[in-house]
Amino acid sequence: MRKNNGVHSLSLWLRGLGCAASTSRPRRMARAIGAFFLALAVILPAVARAQAIGAIVGVVSDPSGARVPDAQITATNVATGISQSTVTGQAGIYTIPNLMVGTYTVSAEKSGFKTAKATGVTLDVSQHREVDFKLTLAGTDIKVEVTAAPPLLNTTDGSVGALLTGQEIETLPLNGRNIAGLVFTQPGIFPFTGGMGFMTTQWISNGNRGETLVAQMDGGDATDTEMGTPQFANFNLDAIAEFKVLQDNYSAQYGQGAGTVTQIATKNGTNDFHGSAFDFLRNSDLDARYYFAVSAPQHQRNEFGATLGGPIRKNKTFFFVEYGGYRDSTLIL
């Protein structure tokens, strides 16, 4: 008798900005392509994700150190060209919320001052990245341009957690490519077999029970409320941009559970096409036989998938689609 197991997943992401109506052929074609992907998002078992999971904050001051109100602050995503703007308050403080993971160029403008620009500002999962500006007076020969290196110390909140980048996720050896393996790379986290742990993968951290964990994908809740486990256990690892586990002192916005907060930021389409394909296999031809066995047991396992992302209309609308499959066939005598 042969036992067959299989798991498949398919997801589609769309992100874009609105555009004015036009009767030109290129724009009609762009709208038609956008409608096609929107129809796929409705028909297929997928959800449209906003991917709003970070913020850029800071203070703007003049040469004397006085705060500058009503300064225009613009953050531009380098990969997509999409910009979001705000103005500083009376205390010279600004916040640009609802930003995707990625690299940004941030500029500060105010009448009577030279435009200041910070390049290479990287934003991670659930991070409040601090970028401060000190403007110079117009008419001076000083050019203000800052290359923002990642901060050595988080000064915006007291959360305790660890971050894995997309490159680390792709290169770490994970048995079965299970996302739970990423969680167990963090210190202080252990498997939990009590409660519902015998049915699905759970973990404990800092003495909390396994059912108290919280899971989020692109800022949205992905927690199984019955089991207290994440619902993305079989998600395609090639579609993950960043992975983060918060263990302690995190914000009250994650207050639905008392345990760890597991966060995933998925990849998204950019102005350039990018993708991947993979197939991990195990079969009897590659397996060794047991010492007393005549031949190797009949077993065939394939874990395969692909990703593809790119622009529908550059600097406006993007798509990203991922597919993952798992098949396991074992001959039972």
C-alpha positions in Angstrom: 0.0 0.0 0.0 1.3 3.5 -0.9 0.6 6.4 1.4 0.4 9.8 -0.3 0.5 13.2 1.4 0.3 16.6 -0.3 0.1 20.3 0.6 -0.2 23.2 -1.8 -0.4 27.0 -1.3 -0.9 29.8 -3.7 -0.9 33.6 -2.9 -1.1 36.8 -4.9 -0.2 40.3 -3.7 -1.2 43.5 -5.4 0.0 46.9 -4.4 -0.4 50.2 -6.2 -1.5 53.8 -6.3 -4.6 55.3 -8.0 -4.2 56.9 -11.4 -6.3 59.4 -13.3 -8.6 58.1 -16.0 -7.3 58.2 -19.6 -8.3 56.9 -23.0 -4.8 56.3 -24.2 -4.0 52.8 -25.3 -1.1 52.2 -22.9 -3.2 53.2 -19.9 -6.1 51.1 -21.1 -3.8 48.1 -21.3 -2.4 48.9 -17.8 -5.9 49.0 -16.4 -6.7 45.7 -18.2 -3.7 44.0 -16.7 -4.5 45.4 -13.3 -8.1 44.1 -13.6 -6.8 40.6 -14.6 -4.6 40.4 -11.5 -7.4 41.7 -9.3 -9.7 39.0 -10.7 -7.1 36.4 -9.8 -6.9 37.8 -6.3 -10.6 37.3 -5.9 -10.9 33.9 -7.5 -7.8 32.2 -6.0 -7.4 31.4 -2.3 -5.4 34.5 -1.6 -5.7 37.8 0.1 -4.6 41.3 -0.8 -2.1 42.6 1.7 -1.3 46.2 2.5 2.1 45.3 3.9 2.1 48.4 6.2 4.4 47.3 9.0 6.9 50.1 9.8 7.4 53.8 10.3 10.0 56.4 9.9 10.1 59.1 12.6 12.4 62.0 13.5 13.1 65.6 14.4 13.9 68.5 12.2 16.0 71.4 13.5 17.8 74.5 12.2 21.5 75.4 12.6 20.9 76.8 16.1 19.2 73.6 17.2 15.7 75.1 17.3 12.9 72.9 16.0 11.5 73.5 12.6 7.7 73.2 12.2 5.8 72.6 9.0 8.7 71.1 7.2 7.8 68.8 4.3 9.1 65.2 4.9 9.0 62.7 2.0 10.0 59.0 2.1 10.5 57.3 -1.2 10.8 53.5 -1.6 13.9 52.9 -3.7 12.6 49.7 -5.2 9.1 50.9 -6.2 9.5 54.7 -6.5 6.3 55.1 -4.3 6.5 58.1 -2.0 4.7 59.1 1.2 4.8 62.6 2.7 4.0 64.4 5.9 4.8 67.7 7.7 6.5 68.3 11.0 4.4 69.5 14.0 5.0 72.6 16.1 7.7 70.7 18.0 9.5 69.8 14.7 8.6 66.1 15.1 7.3 63.9 12.3 6.0 60.4 11.7 5.5 58.6 8.4 3.5 55.4 9.3 2.3 52.4 7.2 5.6 51.7 5.3 6.7 48.5 3.8 10.0 46.8 4.6 12.7 48.1 2.3 15.2 50.8 1.6 14.1 54.5 1.5 15.4 57.9 0.6 14.0 60.5 3.0 14.1 64.3 2.3 13.3 67.4 4.4 12.2 70.7 2.7 11.3 74.0 4.2 11.1 77.5 2.7 14.3 79.5 3.5 16.4 76.3 4.1 18.3 74.0 1.8 16.7 70.6 1.1 18.3 67.8 3.2 18.3 64.2 2.1 19.1 60.9 3.8 19.8 57.9 1.5 20.0 54.2 2.2 17.5 54.3 5.1 16.6 50.6 5.7 13.3 49.8 7.4 12.7 46.4 9.0 9.7 44.5 10.3 7.7 46.6 12.9 10.6 49.0 13.2 10.3 52.8 14.0 13.4 54.0 12.2 14.6 57.4 13.5 16.0 59.8 10.9 16.7 63.3 12.2 17.6 66.4 10.0 19.5 69.6 10.8 18.7 72.0 8.0 21.1 74.7 6.7 20.0 78.2 5.6 19.4 78.8 1.9 22.3 80.6 0.1 25.0 78.8 1.9 27.4 76.4 0.1 26.8 73.5 2.5 25.2 70.5 1.0 23.3 68.3 3.4 23.2 64.6 2.4 23.3 61.8 4.8 23.9 58.1 4.2 21.9 56.5 7.0 23.7 53.4 8.4 21.6 51.0 10.5 21.4 52.2 14.1 23.5 50.2 16.6 21.0 50.7 19.4 17.2 50.8 19.2 16.2 54.1 20.9 12.5 54.3 19.9 11.1 51.4 21.9 12.2 48.8 24.5 11.2 45.6 22.7 13.3 42.5 22.8 13.4 40.5 19.6 15.5 39.1 16.8 15.4 39.6 13.0 16.2 37.3 10.1 16.7 38.8 6.7 15.5 37.2 3.4 19.1 36.1 2.6 19.4 34.4 6.0 16.1 32.6 5.6 17.1 31.3 2.2 20.5 30.0 3.3 19.7 28.5 6.8 19.3 24.7 6.7 15.7 24.0 7.8 14.4 20.5 8.0 11.3 20.4 5.7 11.6 24.1 5.2 9.2 24.6 8.1 8.9 28.2 9.4 8.9 26.9 12.9 12.6 26.2 12.4 13.2 29.9 12.1 11.6 30.5 15.5 13.8 28.0 17.2 17.0 29.8 16.0 16.2 32.5 18.5 17.6 32.3 22.1 15.2 31.3 24.9 12.6 29.7 22.7 11.8 26.0 23.1 9.2 23.5 21.7 6.0 23.2 23.7 4.3 19.8 23.7 1.7 20.5 26.4 -1.8 21.7 25.7 -2.5 21.5 21.9 1.3 21.1 21.2 0.8 17.4 20.5 -1.4 18.4 17.4 0.7 21.2 16.0 4.0 23.1 16.4 4.0 25.4 19.4 6.8 27.1 21.4 7.3 28.8 24.7 9.4 31.8 25.6 10.1 33.5 28.9 7.9 31.0 30.7 4.7 31.7 28.6 2.4 29.0 27.5 2.4 27.9 23.9 -1.2 28.9 23.3 -0.4 32.6 24.2 1.7 33.3 21.1 0.7 35.8 18.4 1.4 35.6 14.6 1.2 38.4 12.1 1.8 38.5 8.3 2.3 41.9 6.8 0.8 43.5 9.8 -2.4 41.4 9.7 -3.4 38.8 12.2 -2.4 35.2 11.3 -3.0 33.5 14.6 -5.1 30.3 14.9 -7.3 31.4 17.8 -8.3 27.8 18.6 -4.8 26.2 18.6 -2.8 29.4 19.5 -0.4 28.7 16.6 0.5 30.6 13.4 -1.4 29.8 10.3 1.5 30.2 8.0 3.5 27.1 8.9 3.7 25.8 5.3 4.3 29.2 3.7 6.8 29.4 0.9 10.1 30.6 2.4 11.2 32.2 -0.9 8.3 34.7 -0.5 9.5 36.0 2.8 11.4 39.3 2.9 12.0 39.4 6.7 11.1 37.3 9.7 11.0 38.7 13.3 10.2 37.3 16.7 9.4 39.7 19.5 9.8 38.1 23.0 9.4 40.8 25.6 8.6 44.5 26.2 6.8 44.9 22.9 4.1 47.5 22.2 0.5 47.2 23.5 -0.6 47.0 19.9 0.3 43.3 20.1 -1.8 42.8 23.3 -3.9 39.9 22.1 -1.5 37.4 23.5 1.1 37.3 26.3 3.7 35.1 24.5 6.0 35.7 21.5 4.9 37.7 18.5 6.0 36.1 15.3 6.0 38.5 12.3 6.5 37.9 8.6 7.0 40.5 6.0 6.5 39.1 2.5 8.2 40.2 -0.6 6.4 42.4 -3.0 6.6 43.5 -6.6 9.1 46.3 -7.6 10.0 48.2 -10.8 12.1 45.2 -11.8 11.0 41.7 -12.5 12.4 39.1 -10.1 11.5 35.6 -9.1 12.8 32.1 -8.1 12.1 28.5 -8.5 13.1 25.4 -6.5 12.6 21.7 -6.0 14.0 19.8 -3.1 13.7 16.1 -3.5 14.3 12.9 -1.6 13.7 9.4 -3.1 14.8 5.8 -2.8 17.5 6.2 -5.4 19.4 8.5 -3.1 18.6 6.8 0.2 20.8 4.2 1.9 19.2 0.9 2.9 19.0 -0.2 6.5 21.8 -2.6 7.6 19.5 -5.7 7.6 17.3 -4.6 4.7 17.6 -6.0 1.2 16.9 -2.6 -0.4 16.1 1.0 0.5 12.5 1.7 1.5 10.3 3.1 -1.2 9.9 6.7 -0.4 9.6 9.8 -2.6 9.3 13.4 -1.3 9.3 16.6 -3.3 9.0 20.2 -2.0 8.8 22.6 -4.8 7.6 26.1 -5.6 8.2 29.4 -7.4 7.8 33.2 -7.0 7.4 36.0 -9.4 7.1 39.8 -8.9 7.3 42.9 -11.0 5.5 46.0 -12.2 2.1 46.3 -13.8 2.8 50.0 -14.2 6.1 51.3 -13.0 6.0 53.5 -9.9 2.3 52.8 -9.6 1.1 49.2 -9.5 2.9 46.0 -8.7 2.2 42.3 -8.4 3.8 39.4 -6.6 2.7 35.8 -6.7 4.0 32.7 -5.0 3.3 29.0 -5.2 4.5 26.2 -3.0 3.8 22.5 -3.1 4.7 19.4 -1.0 4.3 15.8 -2.0 5.2 12.7 0.0 4.7 9.2 -1.2 5.7 6.2 1.0 5.3 2.5 0.2 3.9 0.7 3.3 4.3 -3.1 3.4 
